[in-house]
């Protein structure tokens, strides 16, 4: 992959920002009395590691005018070092637009996590290509990598068209395109044929494709692994087998990645990852990590992976850094990773939890 030189932004994404309500002390939502409010979106989570480590990032989004929730989100993005761009739309009364709510129970021990998404009236579903000066952004200022998510691509007809427009403009102006497919059956209901075409076009423009076996099968119609077997070793071999077919169908992509997770309990997972870059395979064999809150670990993996690519490292180092960013985020109450520095991430990879003074 060759990164564009002279671009203003290192990493740009399109997103629908919302807020996350988390019960304190890992209590279940229905029994919790005290909740913490966090700004959130899967795509802004991907910006977090590069932003924390000094790269220039941008979230293309949309806000509800006059909303205190919108003000909270803007403040959180500024605190995380993420720039944002996008119009405001009037709420239109109490039954009008709002930012999505994500209500999350992290689980504990044998009690698994539960997440409830409340997205009625979500302002992000109105995102359209006309909301942004895409020619000025990608042709003038420029981006090195543009990251797109299947969550946004499938939210509405206008968000699908916006993702397509962003992918086309980014590609035409020398940016690399990263696409995390994030297939969600509830988003696809009644739009299967239309969304298959949308996802296929974005994948055809992509340099980096991220997703698990189900994502590639259901979003792109790729045949799944032919080999049977259970366990993570079989999953690794099955993923490698399937990516051969994905690569043949989408030859523009040179990087493919997924995470590997085996749940021991809500507090302990075997965590691994796999990457193919320019035909070479790299595997981070699963090893046990402690888990405070699993939500956002996959986004943090992508965040660290793209940070490594932006830094010009060798692909094996991208994978290791991404793995460690996911492990870092699993120890945090937020669903995004904000490392203090690169050394903190590498210490996690090395298993070095000794105190630093």
N, C-alpha and C positions, 0 to 999 in steps of 0.2 A: 504494500500500500504506500502511496505517496501523498503526504499531507501538503495541503496548499500553503504556500509561503505568503507572508505579509497580511494574513487575515487578522482582523481586529479581535474576533472571538475564537476561542479554542473549542468550545462545546456549546451548541445551541439545541434546545428542545422545544417542542410544542406540548402544552399541558393544560389541564383543568385543575386549578388549585382548590383545595378544600381544607377542612380541619378534622383533626382526629381527637376523639375523646377516649381517654384511657383511665380506668379505675386505678386508684393508688394501691400499692402493696399487692399487685397481681390478683386482685379480687375479681370475681365474675361480675359482669355488667349488671345483672339483675339484682345483685346483692351489694354492689358498691355504693358508697355514699359520697365520696370525694373523688372528683375526676380532674385530670390534667388536660388542658387544651393545647394541641400542637398543630402547626400548619403542615400540610402534607400533600403529596401526589407522587405517584410512582416515578414520573419523569423528572420532577425536581429533585427527588432522591438521587437520581443518577448524576445530577450536576454537583452534588454536595462534596464528594471527595476532591475532584479537581478544584472547586471553589475554595475549599478549606486549605488546599496546598498551593494556592496562589495563581491558578490559571483563571482566565477570563471566561465566564459562563453567562448564558442568557436564557431566560425562560420566556417564551412567547405564550401569552395567556390572556385572560379576560376577567374583568372585575365588576362587581355590583356597585354602582355609584352610591356613595354615602353610607356604605355598609361598614359597621365596626369590625365585622369579620374580615372584610377586604383589607381594612387598615392593619389588622393583626397579621394577615398573611404578608402584606408588603413589608412590615417591620421585621418579620421572621426571615424573609428572603434577604433583606439588607444585612441582617445580623450574620447570616451564613455566607455573605459575600457573593450572592447571586443577583445579577442584574435582571430586570424584568421589563417587558414591553407589551403593551396591549391596551385596548380601549375599555371604557366604562359603559355599562348599560344600566338605565334606570331600573330599579327593583320592580316597579309597576304595581305597588301595593303589597299587602301582607301575603297574598297568594301568588306573588310573581316570582322573579328569579332569586336564586341564592347560591351560595357556595356549598358544595357537597359536604356531608357529614360522614365520617368513618368512625364507627364505635367499636373499639377493639379490646377484647379480653386476652391477655397474653398467656393464660393458662398457668398451671402449676402442677408439677409431678405427673400424675396419671390423668389430670384434667387438661384436655387439649385446648389450644387457643380457639376462640370464636370471634369472627369479624362480621359486623353488620354494616352494610353500605346503605346510606339513605341519600339518594341522588335525585329525588323529585325536584323539578324546577331548576336543575343545575345550570348555571350560567355558561359553563364550559361546553355544553351541548350546542350552543349557538355560535361557536367559533367558525369563522368563514375566511376564505382567502383575502377578502376585502378589508379585514381587520388589520392587516400588516402591509407595509411597503416591502414586499419580498424582493423586488428588483434592487431597491436601495440597500437592503440588508445583505443579501447574498452576493450581489454584483458589486456593490460599493464597499461596505465595511468588510464583508466576507466572514466565513466560518471555516474552520479546519474539519470538524466533524459535526454533523447534524444527527441527533438521536431521535428516533420516532418509536412510538409504542402502539401496539395493537389495541390497547385500551382506548386511546384517543381515536384511532382510525375507525373503530367500530361504534362509537358513541351515538352518532347521528349521521344523516346524509351530508350535512355541511362540514362536520369534523372529518369525514372520509375525504371530501374534496379538498379540505385544507391540508391534510396530510399528503395527499397526492401533489398538490401545488408546491408545498414545501420541498418534497423529495425532488420534483422536477427542477425547481429553481436552484436548489442546492447543488444538484448534480451538474446542471448546466454551467455553474460558476465554480466548479473545481473542488467543492466540498466532498468529503467522504460521508456516506450515509450508513448509519447504524440502525438496525430494526430489531426490536425485541417484540416478538409476536403476541405474547400475553393473551392467548385465546381465552375468551369467556363465552360459554354457550348462551348465557342469558342475554348478552349483547348482540349475538348473532341471530337470535330467534326471528324468523320471518324475513331475514335479509341475507340468507346464506349465499345465494348465487351472486348477488351484488358485492358482498364483502369478499368472496373468493377472488373476484376480479380486482378489487382494490388492493388486497393483500398481495396478490401476485405481481401487480405492477410495482408496488413499493419494494417487494423482495427483489424484483428484477433490477431495480436501481441501486440496491444496497451493496455495500462492500463488506459489511459485518452483519451476520444473521445470528440472532440469539433466541433460543427456545428449547423446550424439552421435546421428547418424541411426540407427545400428544399435540403440541403446538404445530409442528411441521405437518403432521398428518391431517389435522382438522382445519387448520388455516390455509394450507397450501395444497392439500390433496395428495401429499407424498405418501407412497406405500410405507408402512411401518416395517420394523425389523422382521426378517424371516426366521431368524434363529430364536429358539425358545430359551427357557432357563430363568431362574429367579436370582435375586440378589444384585448387589451393585456391580459385580464383575460382568454379569450378563447384560446389565443395563449399559455399561460402558461399550461393550462389543456391539450391542444392538444399535446404539447411537452412532458409532463409527460406520456401521453398515448402511444405516439410513442416510447419513450425511453424504455418502457417495452419490445417492440418487438426487439429493437436494442440490449438490454442486453441479451435477449434469443439467438439471432443470434451470438453475440460476447461475450461469457461469461468471457473471460479474462479481459475485461474492467470493472473497478469498479467505474470509475468517468466519468460523462457526464456533459457537460456545454454548455450554449449558452447565448448570450446577448439579451436584449429586447430593442427595440428602437421605439419611436413614434416621428416623425418629426413635430414640431410645426412651425418652420421656419429654415432657414440655421443657425440661431444664437441661437436657443433654441430647445432642445430635451427633451423628457421624456426618461430617461435612467435607465434600470434595468438589472437583470441577474438572471439566474436559474442554480442550481447545484444539481446533485445527486451523492452522495459519499457513497459507501458501503450500498446502499439501502435506505439511508435517503435523503429527499429532503430539499433544502434550497432555498428560494426565496428572492431576493432583489427587492422589489416592485419599479416600475419605479417612479422616481421623476425628476423634471425639473432641467436641468443643462445648463449653458451658453456654447455656442459653438463658438470658434474662427475658428477651422478647424476640421471637423469630421473625416478626413482620419486618420487611425491608431488607432482609439479608441478601435476597437475590438481586435487588436493585443496587445494593452496595457492591456486590460482585461485579456487576456491569460497570458501575462507576469507577472502581479500581482498575478494571480491565482497560477501559477507555483512557484513563489517566496514563497507564503504562504505554499505550499506543501513542498518545499525544507527546509523551516524553521521549519517544524514539527508542525505547528499550527493545530488547529481543522478546519475541512472543512468549517464551517460557516465563520470563519475568512478569509479563502482563498477567499471566494466569496466577502466578504465586501472589502477586499484589492484590488481584481481585479476590482470591480466596481469603486472604487475610483481612481485607476490608469487610467482607461478609461476616467473618468471625468477630471482627471488632463491633459491627453494628448489632450482632446478637447479644452483646453485653450492655447495650444502651437502652434507655427508656424511649428514645426517639426511634422512628423507623428510617432514619438516614444516618450515615457515618460522617463525622467531622473530626478526622484525626488531627492531633496536635502538630504532627510532622511525619515525614516518611519513616523515620526511625521507629516511631510507635507502631506503625503497620508492620514493618519488618521484624520487630521484636515479637509480635504476635505470630508471624509465620514461623519464626525460629523456636517458639515456645519459651521465650525468655520473659518471664513475668517479674523479674527482680526489680526492686525499687530503683528509681533514678533520682539522684539528688543534684 
